[in-house]
Amino acid sequence: MRFEPHPSETARAASKAIMDAIDFEKKKGLGLSEKEDKVRRFILESFPLLGRAPTVEEASVAAKIPVDETASIFEHLNDQDIIYLKPGTHQIKGAYPFSNTATPHRVTIEGQGSCFAMCAVDALGAAFMFNSDTTIDSSCAQCGRKVHIEIKDGAILAKKEPMAVVWAGTKRCGPAATSICRTLLFMCTPEHLEKWRTENPGEGAALTLAEGLYVGRSVFKDFLRSL
């Protein structure tokens, strides 16, 4: 069975709330120079191919920009919360939607490779960002049970309607990677989401996987488009 992205009223509201919270236009490169956006896109494209974040030196070679200038671009992207650097270094800890450190959400992109996504919505959105089939291996934030999702031709494939759901937290305080990204989660059942919510109150919306897929598509479908 195929489960297409479902643009329900709840999903549309969650999509808007998340894009507002993460400063969406800035995240996808609006306002960057041509060189800055070239480096931004190289970083994102490299994550699944390398299974990690690229270095300043690798970005310098790919973009044909001097290392010192590339390092300055990394710093600017960090200041804009487009990438997330380890303090005092040029080492990338994350570049939305990917993380350079282990998270519960591993996404495998067909023809590319696999890497960690920062959150559930990031993992769901990768299929549309790369216009490719993807596989997500994650876990329930409440009990740790495995959550496996296959996305083909923009829809979730499953033998029956998935029980897993998404919690889309919408409150941000500080960098997105250390705030809102930590509240965009998979749960194995609605009951486990309800239990998790009693222990973790906060703003957000409960979404089916199809609604979560719509949110991921809305956020990331144009992320690699050139300026």
C-alpha positions in Angstrom: 0.0 0.0 0.0 1.0 3.6 -0.7 0.5 6.4 1.8 0.8 9.8 0.0 1.7 13.0 1.8 -1.5 14.2 3.5 -2.1 17.9 3.5 -4.6 18.0 6.4 -5.3 21.3 8.2 -3.2 20.0 11.1 -0.3 19.1 8.8 -0.4 22.5 7.1 -0.5 24.3 10.4 2.5 22.3 11.7 4.4 22.9 8.5 4.0 26.7 8.8 4.8 26.7 12.5 8.0 24.7 11.9 9.1 26.8 9.0 8.5 30.0 11.0 10.4 28.5 14.0 13.5 27.5 12.0 13.6 30.7 9.9 12.9 28.6 6.7 13.9 31.1 4.0 17.3 31.7 5.6 17.9 27.9 6.0 17.4 27.3 2.3 20.0 29.9 1.4 17.9 33.1 0.7 20.2 36.1 1.2 23.4 34.2 0.6 26.0 35.1 -2.0 26.6 32.7 -4.9 29.7 31.4 -3.3 28.1 31.0 0.1 25.2 29.1 -1.4 27.6 26.9 -3.4 29.3 25.9 -0.2 26.0 25.4 1.6 24.7 23.0 -1.2 28.0 21.1 -1.3 27.8 20.5 2.4 24.3 19.1 2.2 25.0 17.0 -0.9 28.2 15.6 0.7 26.5 14.2 3.9 24.9 11.1 2.5 27.8 10.5 0.0 30.5 10.6 2.8 28.4 9.5 5.7 29.6 12.6 7.5 30.1 16.3 7.2 32.7 17.6 4.8 35.8 19.4 6.0 36.7 23.0 5.2 39.4 21.7 2.9 37.0 19.4 1.0 34.5 22.2 0.6 37.3 24.5 -0.6 38.4 22.1 -3.3 34.8 21.4 -4.5 33.8 25.0 -4.6 37.2 26.2 -6.0 37.4 28.8 -3.2 40.5 29.4 -1.1 40.6 27.6 2.2 40.6 30.8 4.3 37.6 32.2 2.4 35.8 28.9 2.7 36.4 28.9 6.5 34.9 32.4 6.6 31.9 31.1 4.7 31.5 28.3 7.3 31.5 30.9 10.0 28.9 33.0 8.3 26.7 29.9 7.7 27.0 29.1 11.4 26.1 32.6 12.4 23.0 32.3 10.2 22.1 29.0 11.8 22.3 27.2 8.5 25.1 24.9 9.7 26.1 24.2 13.3 29.8 24.3 14.1 31.6 22.9 17.1 32.4 26.0 19.1 35.8 27.5 18.3 36.4 25.3 15.3 35.3 24.8 11.7 34.1 21.3 12.3 30.5 20.9 11.3 28.3 19.3 13.9 25.2 19.6 11.7 23.8 21.1 8.6 20.0 21.1 8.4 18.7 18.4 7.9 21.7 16.3 8.7 23.7 15.6 11.8 27.4 14.7 12.0 26.9 13.0 15.3 24.7 9.9 15.9 20.9 10.6 16.4 18.0 8.1 16.5 17.3 8.8 12.9 19.4 7.2 10.1 18.3 7.9 6.6 19.5 6.0 3.5 19.1 7.8 0.2 19.1 5.6 -2.9 22.1 6.2 -5.1 23.7 8.3 -2.5 24.4 6.7 0.9 23.3 7.0 4.5 23.8 9.5 7.3 22.0 10.8 10.4 19.1 13.2 10.2 18.6 15.7 13.0 14.9 14.8 13.6 11.9 12.9 12.3 10.8 15.6 9.9 14.3 16.0 8.5 14.4 12.3 7.9 11.0 12.3 6.1 12.0 15.4 4.1 15.2 13.9 2.7 13.3 12.0 0.0 12.1 15.2 -1.5 15.3 17.2 -0.9 17.2 14.7 -3.1 14.1 13.6 -5.2 15.1 10.0 -4.4 13.7 6.9 -2.7 14.8 6.7 1.0 14.7 4.3 3.9 14.5 5.6 7.5 15.6 3.6 10.5 14.6 5.3 13.7 13.1 4.5 17.1 10.2 5.4 19.3 11.1 8.3 21.6 9.1 6.7 24.4 10.1 3.0 24.4 13.0 2.7 21.9 11.1 0.3 19.6 12.4 0.3 16.1 10.6 2.5 13.5 11.3 1.5 9.9 9.9 3.6 7.0 10.3 3.1 3.3 9.6 6.0 0.9 9.3 5.4 -2.8 8.2 7.9 -5.4 7.2 10.3 -2.7 5.0 8.0 -0.8 5.3 5.7 2.2 5.2 2.0 1.4 3.6 -0.3 4.0 1.6 -3.5 4.1 -1.0 -1.8 6.2 -1.6 1.7 7.6 1.4 2.5 9.8 0.9 2.7 13.6 3.9 5.0 14.0 3.2 8.7 14.4 5.2 11.9 14.6 5.3 14.5 17.3 6.0 17.9 15.7 7.2 20.3 18.4 7.1 23.9 17.3 8.8 25.9 20.0 12.4 27.1 19.5 14.8 28.6 21.9 18.3 29.2 20.5 19.8 27.2 17.6 17.2 24.9 15.9 19.6 21.9 16.4 19.5 22.2 20.1 15.8 23.1 20.6 13.1 22.4 18.0 15.0 19.5 16.4 14.9 17.7 19.7 11.1 17.7 19.7 10.4 16.4 16.2 10.1 12.7 17.0 8.8 9.3 15.9 6.6 7.3 18.3 5.6 3.7 17.6 2.0 4.2 18.5 -0.4 7.0 19.3 -0.6 5.6 22.8 3.1 6.0 23.3 2.9 9.5 22.0 0.2 10.3 24.6 2.3 8.8 27.4 5.4 10.8 26.2 3.4 14.0 26.1 2.3 13.6 29.7 6.0 13.6 30.6 7.1 16.2 28.1 4.5 19.0 27.8 5.1 21.7 25.2 3.8 23.2 22.0 3.3 21.1 18.9 1.1 18.8 16.9 0.5 15.0 16.7 0.7 13.8 13.1 0.2 10.6 11.2 3.2 9.4 9.1 1.4 10.7 6.0 0.9 14.1 7.6 4.5 14.1 8.7 5.6 13.2 5.2 3.7 16.3 4.0 5.5 18.5 6.5 8.9 17.0 5.4 8.1 17.7 1.8 6.9 21.2 2.5 10.1 22.1 4.4 12.8 20.4 2.3 11.6 20.0 -1.3 13.5 23.2 -2.5 16.4 22.9 -0.1 19.0 22.1 -2.8 17.6 24.4 -5.5 20.2 27.0 -6.7 19.5 30.6 -5.9 
